Amino acid sequence: MGQIGHATPSTATEPSRAARTAAVARVLVVDSDAEALVAIDRALRYEGYVPVTAFDAAGALNAADRLGPFDLLITELHSTPVNGVELAQALRAREPELQVLYVTSCREALFAHDIPHSKDDDVIERPFSEEELIDAVSALLYWHRPRRAR
C-alpha cells in the first residue's frame, strides 16, 4: 500500500468500515500540501466518510461556518499562522464533541506536552499509509465513544 500523498484506494472486496456503520462521519481535513489533501480526501471517500477539505485555518473556519458540524478534524500540527491545536480549540468552541487527528512530520511532536492527549485526540506521523490513516480515523470515531445522534 502506498504512502499518503501518493496513495490510491485499496481494492479490497469487503465493505469499508464506514459502510458497515449506521452513521456516516463528516470529516474536516486541513493540510497545506495539495497532494496530501487530495490523497487523504480520496482515502476517506473510499471508506465512506464525508470529507471537506481546506488548505489553512481560515478555510477550515469558513467550511465549519458553511458546512459544519463535523465529527472529526484532521489537521497539520505545525501550520502557520494558526497551528493545529489552536484551530482545534477554535472549532471545539463551536462543536465541543469534535475529535481531532493531528498530523506531524516530527517524531518528537508525538510526545509533546502541548498536544492534547485525550480520548478525543490522536497524533499520526508522516509518512503514513492509507491503512494507517483509516485505522486512526476509525479508532477515534468508532472505538473511543458512541456515535452522536443526528
Secondary structure, 3 states (H helix, E strand, C coil): CCECCCCCCCCCCCCCCHHHCCCCCEEEEECCCHHHHHHHHHHHHHCCCEEEEECCHHHHHHHHHHHCCCCEEEEECCCCCCCHHHHHHHHHHHCCCCEEEEEECCHHHHHCCCCCCCCCEEEEECCCEHHHHHHHHHHHHHHCCCCCCC
